[in-house]
């Protein structure tokens, strides 16, 4: 790992208290980035920031961020700029999922998932882009907005339809955002994990048992690994962080409007 690969990059990350968001934050900082970590779980992001600052590579700040609030998105961008001088990259990582069978989807389930995963992503993208535009174009490299998609940005399963809709929306915002923001020297890309063993999936696994998709906890990940993942294993956040760091780095400057699959071969294109 190049300890200077992301030196000079000031990155805002949503949903950074645990899972992929936390792993990415620590990995980016180890390569020299400064990171602003936002989450509704304030204790969680404070702990991640403390680990980063103790390690002494990049710097980190943490704050409360409810991505469904435009003001809190704007405040997170402002905090990044106040602490580090500018914002170069915004990673829209926050997301939730509560499975329901199709006929059991209700308004509360739909609204909760779409508000956080889709509306929250839009607001974060807009507020980051607003600041990037105000800063003016950088001389050598574009600004970057990254959206976290999913395998269900490319397909759908019968038990997570609202989540699938929200991740199709993430892809739509990558493509549409790339077309809308390039005139301001902003690229928009993303990456799409598959089955990642995080706190989110641990809860999802319990929920899938509750709605009758599996008989006992732990079966969902093993079943998907055996039946759908070409590489025959589920992943961990460490399997994703390298692609995320590449998309933050100068090496991805000539990319926009792309969603990269990191799923062990679940979805092949």
Legacy VTK file of the C-alpha trace (Angstrom):
# vtk DataFile Version 3.0
C-alpha trace
ASCII
DATASET POLYDATA
POINTS 269 float
0.000 0.000 0.000
1.350 3.417 -1.003
1.180 5.658 2.109
1.025 8.712 -0.172
-1.468 7.470 -2.763
-4.289 9.665 -1.426
-2.174 12.433 0.085
-3.893 15.788 -0.306
-7.341 14.237 -0.765
-10.043 15.576 1.550
-12.854 13.031 1.605
-16.321 13.121 3.152
-17.809 9.677 3.876
-21.415 9.052 4.886
-22.396 6.012 6.931
-18.861 5.736 8.311
-19.502 4.338 11.808
-19.040 0.677 10.882
-18.791 -1.825 8.059
-17.488 -0.730 4.680
-17.651 2.964 5.569
-15.372 2.572 8.579
-12.973 0.197 6.789
-12.702 2.549 3.819
-12.100 5.557 6.072
-9.193 3.869 7.834
-7.763 2.585 4.552
-7.981 5.989 2.879
-6.327 7.682 5.850
-3.524 5.119 5.820
-2.808 6.361 2.284
-2.637 9.979 3.402
-6.227 11.191 2.998
-8.041 13.469 5.405
-11.521 12.169 6.136
-14.735 13.647 7.497
-16.851 10.834 8.902
-20.610 11.243 9.162
-23.204 8.926 10.669
-26.255 8.956 12.922
-24.163 6.684 15.155
-22.005 9.411 16.684
-20.178 7.110 19.107
-19.271 4.872 16.180
-17.767 7.583 13.989
-15.965 9.107 16.968
-14.313 5.732 17.601
-13.280 5.363 13.948
-11.866 8.904 13.896
-9.945 8.252 17.107
-8.310 5.151 15.593
-7.313 7.094 12.488
-5.839 10.011 14.402
-3.994 7.685 16.769
-2.443 5.885 13.784
-1.051 9.238 12.655
-1.383 8.996 8.894
-4.230 11.086 7.502
-6.473 13.100 9.791
-10.100 12.485 10.702
-13.047 14.367 12.112
-16.418 12.920 13.023
-19.910 14.359 13.227
-23.569 13.431 13.377
-25.041 13.101 9.906
-28.604 12.133 9.102
-28.395 11.900 5.327
-32.139 12.546 4.945
-31.520 16.125 6.115
-30.228 18.570 3.521
-28.922 20.822 6.306
-26.895 18.035 7.901
-25.416 17.104 4.526
-24.474 20.737 3.949
-23.044 20.939 7.485
-20.877 17.860 6.857
-19.488 19.384 3.672
-18.852 22.670 5.494
-17.094 20.850 8.333
-14.831 19.093 5.830
-13.881 22.417 4.271
-13.427 24.175 7.596
-11.123 21.455 8.919
-9.155 20.555 5.792
-9.484 23.602 3.528
-11.528 22.005 0.748
-13.412 18.886 -0.293
-12.077 16.781 -3.181
-14.129 13.599 -2.896
-17.511 12.634 -1.455
-18.370 8.984 -0.814
-22.095 8.289 -0.488
-21.956 5.103 1.571
-24.915 5.378 3.983
-27.553 2.728 3.483
-30.117 0.511 5.191
-32.158 -2.545 4.313
-35.083 -4.356 5.922
-36.341 -7.270 3.802
-40.021 -7.862 3.093
-41.768 -10.223 0.721
-43.441 -8.347 -2.127
-46.988 -8.349 -0.759
-45.738 -7.355 2.705
-43.997 -4.148 1.616
-45.743 -1.220 3.294
-45.313 2.530 3.115
-43.108 2.675 6.208
-40.687 0.089 4.847
-40.563 1.742 1.419
-40.177 5.278 2.765
-37.457 4.397 5.274
-35.264 2.650 2.709
-35.817 5.108 -0.128
-35.381 8.169 2.095
-31.987 7.052 3.363
-30.582 5.188 0.377
-31.932 7.295 -2.498
-32.964 10.726 -1.235
-30.059 10.799 1.214
-27.639 10.003 -1.603
-29.101 12.727 -3.816
-28.836 15.349 -1.081
-25.247 14.387 -0.302
-24.276 14.490 -3.956
-25.895 17.889 -4.446
-24.322 19.500 -1.396
-20.866 18.117 -2.180
-21.161 19.241 -5.803
-22.337 22.684 -4.720
-19.146 23.156 -2.705
-16.918 21.706 -5.432
-18.406 24.098 -7.969
-17.868 27.015 -5.595
-14.224 26.023 -5.127
-13.639 26.196 -8.871
-11.881 23.596 -11.037
-8.671 22.021 -9.801
-5.685 22.328 -12.106
-4.708 18.691 -12.532
-7.493 16.365 -11.374
-11.283 16.265 -11.285
-13.377 16.319 -8.157
-15.024 12.980 -7.470
-18.389 11.828 -6.169
-18.758 8.109 -5.463
-22.015 6.245 -4.860
-22.172 2.826 -3.260
-24.402 0.594 -5.328
-25.042 -3.135 -5.007
-25.548 -6.293 -6.998
-29.199 -5.222 -6.901
-28.278 -2.135 -8.908
-28.232 -4.660 -11.790
-30.922 -7.151 -10.758
-33.594 -7.637 -8.077
-34.556 -10.298 -5.568
-38.089 -10.996 -4.410
-37.413 -10.205 -0.738
-35.569 -6.865 -1.001
-37.461 -4.923 -3.653
-37.372 -1.455 -1.991
-33.634 -1.893 -1.436
-33.241 -2.927 -5.077
-35.145 0.188 -6.155
-32.885 2.371 -4.022
-29.755 0.826 -5.531
-31.094 1.166 -9.071
-31.517 4.820 -8.082
-27.858 4.928 -7.032
-26.916 3.769 -10.537
-29.248 6.313 -12.144
-27.632 9.078 -10.093
-24.175 7.889 -11.155
-25.089 8.050 -14.841
-27.189 11.206 -14.665
-24.822 12.924 -12.249
-21.840 12.159 -14.482
-23.590 13.842 -17.416
-24.776 16.805 -15.356
-21.585 17.583 -13.422
-18.768 17.036 -15.888
-18.980 20.650 -17.033
-17.795 21.512 -13.505
-14.898 19.013 -13.653
-16.680 16.550 -11.342
-16.735 12.831 -12.118
-19.366 10.488 -10.684
-18.694 6.770 -10.315
-19.474 3.983 -7.891
-18.862 0.433 -6.840
-21.316 -2.382 -6.244
-20.574 -4.952 -3.534
-22.331 -8.287 -3.330
-22.676 -10.250 -0.105
-20.451 -8.436 2.409
-20.217 -9.646 5.995
-20.900 -6.425 7.874
-23.184 -5.395 10.710
-25.819 -4.572 8.083
-25.752 -8.105 6.690
-25.701 -9.652 10.171
-29.017 -7.906 10.834
-30.295 -8.746 7.365
-29.528 -12.391 8.024
-31.718 -12.290 11.148
-34.486 -10.510 9.250
-34.449 -13.113 6.464
-35.052 -15.841 9.047
-37.908 -13.810 10.513
-39.698 -13.501 7.165
-39.211 -17.204 6.427
-36.557 -17.103 3.702
-34.177 -19.262 5.767
-34.596 -21.614 8.709
-31.711 -20.414 10.873
-29.234 -17.563 11.137
-26.081 -17.855 9.071
-27.721 -19.737 6.212
-28.281 -16.754 3.933
-24.635 -15.894 3.306
-23.574 -19.523 2.959
-26.469 -20.254 0.596
-25.630 -17.302 -1.653
-21.953 -18.223 -1.639
-22.744 -21.767 -2.721
-25.418 -21.001 -5.313
-24.752 -17.540 -6.764
-21.166 -16.408 -6.147
-18.711 -17.708 -8.736
-15.805 -17.440 -6.291
-17.807 -19.516 -3.744
-17.332 -17.236 -0.759
-18.955 -14.107 0.573
-16.826 -11.006 1.085
-15.656 -8.718 3.848
-15.084 -4.942 3.813
-11.388 -5.586 3.151
-12.389 -7.066 -0.225
-13.999 -3.764 -1.217
-11.604 -1.122 0.103
-9.032 -1.432 -2.693
-11.535 -0.617 -5.437
-12.930 2.241 -3.352
-9.417 3.657 -2.903
-8.729 3.322 -6.639
-11.846 5.355 -7.408
-10.640 8.049 -4.985
-7.165 8.116 -6.505
-5.783 9.977 -9.516
-5.645 6.640 -11.352
-9.400 6.827 -11.987
-9.382 10.378 -13.386
-10.535 9.282 -16.857
-13.643 7.494 -15.612
-17.141 8.787 -15.121
-20.636 7.297 -15.125
-19.350 3.840 -14.177
-20.479 1.307 -11.563
-17.818 -1.316 -10.823
-19.027 -4.699 -9.560
-17.130 -6.169 -6.568
-19.200 -9.267 -5.959
-17.100 -12.376 -6.544
-18.782 -12.928 -9.899
-22.467 -12.749 -8.959
-23.277 -10.313 -11.768
-21.130 -10.612 -14.911
-21.258 -8.053 -17.689
LINES 1 270
269 0 1 2 3 4 5 6 7 8 9 10 11 12 13 14 15 16 17 18 19 20 21 22 23 24 25 26 27 28 29 30 31 32 33 34 35 36 37 38 39 40 41 42 43 44 45 46 47 48 49 50 51 52 53 54 55 56 57 58 59 60 61 62 63 64 65 66 67 68 69 70 71 72 73 74 75 76 77 78 79 80 81 82 83 84 85 86 87 88 89 90 91 92 93 94 95 96 97 98 99 100 101 102 103 104 105 106 107 108 109 110 111 112 113 114 115 116 117 118 119 120 121 122 123 124 125 126 127 128 129 130 131 132 133 134 135 136 137 138 139 140 141 142 143 144 145 146 147 148 149 150 151 152 153 154 155 156 157 158 159 160 161 162 163 164 165 166 167 168 169 170 171 172 173 174 175 176 177 178 179 180 181 182 183 184 185 186 187 188 189 190 191 192 193 194 195 196 197 198 199 200 201 202 203 204 205 206 207 208 209 210 211 212 213 214 215 216 217 218 219 220 221 222 223 224 225 226 227 228 229 230 231 232 233 234 235 236 237 238 239 240 241 242 243 244 245 246 247 248 249 250 251 252 253 254 255 256 257 258 259 260 261 262 263 264 265 266 267 268
